[in-house]
Amino acid sequence: MKIGIIGAGAIGQTYAKLWNAAGHNILLSSRNLEKLTPIVDDIGPAVQAGTPAEAAKFGEAVLLAVNYWTLDQAIAAIRPHVSGKLVIDATNPLRRKDGGGIERTIGGDQIAGLILAAKLPEARIAKALTTLWTGHVERHADPAAPKTAMPFAADAPEDRETVARLVTDAGLVPVSLGTVARSRPLDPPSPIWNLVLTPDEVETRVEAFRRAEAA
Ligand SMILES: NC(=O)c1ccc[n+]([C@@H]2O[C@H](COP(=O)([O-])OP(=O)(O)OC[C@H]3O[C@@H](n4cnc5c(N)ncnc54)[C@H](OP(=O)(O)O)[C@@H]3O)[C@@H](O)[C@H]2O)c1
C-alpha cells in the first residue's frame, strides 16, 4: 500500500521502517527536507522523502504523526489532497508544560479523533498508534509472533480492516475499539495509554474505563 507519512519524528520513522520492511511504499515528510534526506536514506532506498503535501498526494492512506501544537499547520498542508482518503491519526492532544511534564490540551470530555474529523471532514479518519511509545513498539513489535496490542478506532468496516492490516504488518495485534466516537480510551489519560498490554488486557481495561465514564 502507498502510505504518506506527515511528520518524520519518532512515530513517523518507526512506522516508516516497520511498514517498509513489510513491503509498503512510504513517502515520509516533514517541514524540513534538508533534515529529512539523511533520515530517509538511513531507513532504506524504497522510502521517499517529500513535503507534507506530496506525502498526502502520494498516500492511499496518510499517517498523521506531528506534535499536537503543529497539527493545524499540517492539516492546512494536506487538506487539498486527502479528500476521500483514510487519514490515520497518531497524534495525542498534549503539550509540554512550563517547568516540565506534559498536559492534555483538549477538554476532558472531548475526543481528539472527533476534533480532527471536524477539521478534515473530507477525509476518513482513523485513530491509531497513539497508545504505545515508539521505544515499546521497537522492543515488542514482532511480525513472527505478535502479542502486543495496538488498539485503534475507525468508522467504516473497510477502514478498520485496513488499519488492522497495517497494525499487523507492524508486528502488533490490532484491537478495534469501534468507531472514532468511541475512541476516548486512545487519548491520554487512559488506562491503556503508554502501556505494553495484551489484547485481553486492553479489552478489560477499556470496558472498565467506559463503565466508569458512563456511571
Ligand atoms: N513518540 C511516541 O512514542 C508517540 C507514541 C504515540 C503517539 N505519539 C504522538 O505522535 C505525534 C508525533 O510524535 P513524535 O514523538 O513522532 O514527535 P517528534 O519526534 O517530535 O516528531 C514530530 C515530527 O513532525 C514534524 N512536523 C512538525 N510539524 C509538522 C508539520 N506541520 N508538517 C509536517 N511535519 C511536521 C517534525 O519535523 P519538522 O519540525 O522538521 O517539520 C518532526 O519530524 C505526537 O502527537 C505524539 O503525541 C508519539
The ligand as an SDF file (V2000), in Angstrom:
LIG
                    3D

 48 52  0  0  0  0  0  0  0  0999 V2000
    6.8370    9.2870   20.3040 N   0  0  0  0  0  0  0  0  0  0  0  0
    5.9660    8.3420   20.6450 C   0  0  0  0  0  0  0  0  0  0  0  0
    6.3390    7.2780   21.1900 O   0  0  0  0  0  0  0  0  0  0  0  0
    4.4950    8.5160   20.3510 C   0  0  0  0  0  0  0  0  0  0  0  0
    3.6390    7.4380   20.5740 C   0  0  0  0  0  0  0  0  0  0  0  0
    2.2810    7.5650   20.2570 C   0  0  0  0  0  0  0  0  0  0  0  0
    1.8190    8.7650   19.7320 C   0  0  0  0  0  0  0  0  0  0  0  0
    2.6620    9.8180   19.5610 N   0  0  0  0  0  0  0  0  0  0  0  0
    2.1210   11.0780   19.0140 C   0  0  0  0  0  0  0  0  0  0  0  0
    2.5420   11.1720   17.6580 O   0  0  0  0  0  0  0  0  0  0  0  0
    2.8060   12.5350   17.3210 C   0  0  0  0  0  0  0  0  0  0  0  0
    4.2530   12.6480   16.8460 C   0  0  0  0  0  0  0  0  0  0  0  0
    5.0890   12.2830   17.9240 O   0  0  0  0  0  0  0  0  0  0  0  0
    6.6460   12.1000   17.7330 P   0  0  0  0  0  0  0  0  0  0  0  0
    7.1560   11.6130   19.0150 O   0  0  0  0  0  0  0  0  0  0  0  0
    6.8980   11.3580   16.4780 O   0  0  0  0  0  0  0  0  0  0  0  0
    7.0900   13.6280   17.5670 O   0  0  0  0  0  0  0  0  0  0  0  0
    8.5220   14.1610   17.1380 P   0  0  0  0  0  0  0  0  0  0  0  0
    9.5390   13.1110   17.3030 O   0  0  0  0  0  0  0  0  0  0  0  0
    8.6940   15.4800   17.8020 O   0  0  0  0  0  0  0  0  0  0  0  0
    8.3390   14.3870   15.5690 O   0  0  0  0  0  0  0  0  0  0  0  0
    7.4000   15.2600   15.0390 C   0  0  0  0  0  0  0  0  0  0  0  0
    7.7430   15.3980   13.5650 C   0  0  0  0  0  0  0  0  0  0  0  0
    6.7570   16.1590   12.9190 O   0  0  0  0  0  0  0  0  0  0  0  0
    7.3940   17.0810   12.0280 C   0  0  0  0  0  0  0  0  0  0  0  0
    6.4580   18.1780   11.8680 N   0  0  0  0  0  0  0  0  0  0  0  0
    6.1240   19.1040   12.7850 C   0  0  0  0  0  0  0  0  0  0  0  0
    5.1810   19.9120   12.2890 N   0  0  0  0  0  0  0  0  0  0  0  0
    4.9330   19.4770   11.0420 C   0  0  0  0  0  0  0  0  0  0  0  0
    4.0440   19.8950   10.0190 C   0  0  0  0  0  0  0  0  0  0  0  0
    3.2340   20.9270   10.1910 N   0  0  0  0  0  0  0  0  0  0  0  0
    4.0380   19.2210    8.8610 N   0  0  0  0  0  0  0  0  0  0  0  0
    4.8650   18.1730    8.6790 C   0  0  0  0  0  0  0  0  0  0  0  0
    5.7190   17.7130    9.6000 N   0  0  0  0  0  0  0  0  0  0  0  0
    5.7450   18.3730   10.7630 C   0  0  0  0  0  0  0  0  0  0  0  0
    8.7070   17.4140   12.7010 C   0  0  0  0  0  0  0  0  0  0  0  0
    9.7290   17.7810   11.8040 O   0  0  0  0  0  0  0  0  0  0  0  0
    9.9300   19.2820   11.2840 P   0  0  0  0  0  0  0  0  0  0  0  0
    9.9400   20.1410   12.5140 O   0  0  0  0  0  0  0  0  0  0  0  0
   11.2390   19.2020   10.5640 O   0  0  0  0  0  0  0  0  0  0  0  0
    8.7760   19.5520   10.3780 O   0  0  0  0  0  0  0  0  0  0  0  0
    9.0820   16.0610   13.2880 C   0  0  0  0  0  0  0  0  0  0  0  0
    9.7350   15.2660   12.3250 O   0  0  0  0  0  0  0  0  0  0  0  0
    2.5430   13.3570   18.5930 C   0  0  0  0  0  0  0  0  0  0  0  0
    1.2480   13.8900   18.5120 O   0  0  0  0  0  0  0  0  0  0  0  0
    2.6520   12.3280   19.7100 C   0  0  0  0  0  0  0  0  0  0  0  0
    1.8630   12.6540   20.8420 O   0  0  0  0  0  0  0  0  0  0  0  0
    4.0040    9.7170   19.8500 C   0  0  0  0  0  0  0  0  0  0  0  0
  1  2  1  0
  2  3  2  0
  2  4  1  0
  4  5  1  0
  4 48  2  0
  5  6  2  0
  6  7  1  0
  7  8  2  0
  8  9  1  0
  8 48  1  0
  9 10  1  0
  9 46  1  0
 10 11  1  0
 11 12  1  0
 11 44  1  0
 12 13  1  0
 13 14  1  0
 14 15  2  0
 14 16  1  0
 14 17  1  0
 17 18  1  0
 18 19  2  0
 18 20  1  0
 18 21  1  0
 21 22  1  0
 22 23  1  0
 23 24  1  0
 23 42  1  0
 24 25  1  0
 25 26  1  0
 25 36  1  0
 26 27  1  0
 26 35  1  0
 27 28  2  0
 28 29  1  0
 29 30  1  0
 29 35  2  0
 30 31  1  0
 30 32  2  0
 32 33  1  0
 33 34  2  0
 34 35  1  0
 36 37  1  0
 36 42  1  0
 37 38  1  0
 38 39  2  0
 38 40  1  0
 38 41  1  0
 42 43  1  0
 44 45  1  0
 44 46  1  0
 46 47  1  0
M  CHG  2   8   1  16  -1
M  END
$$$$
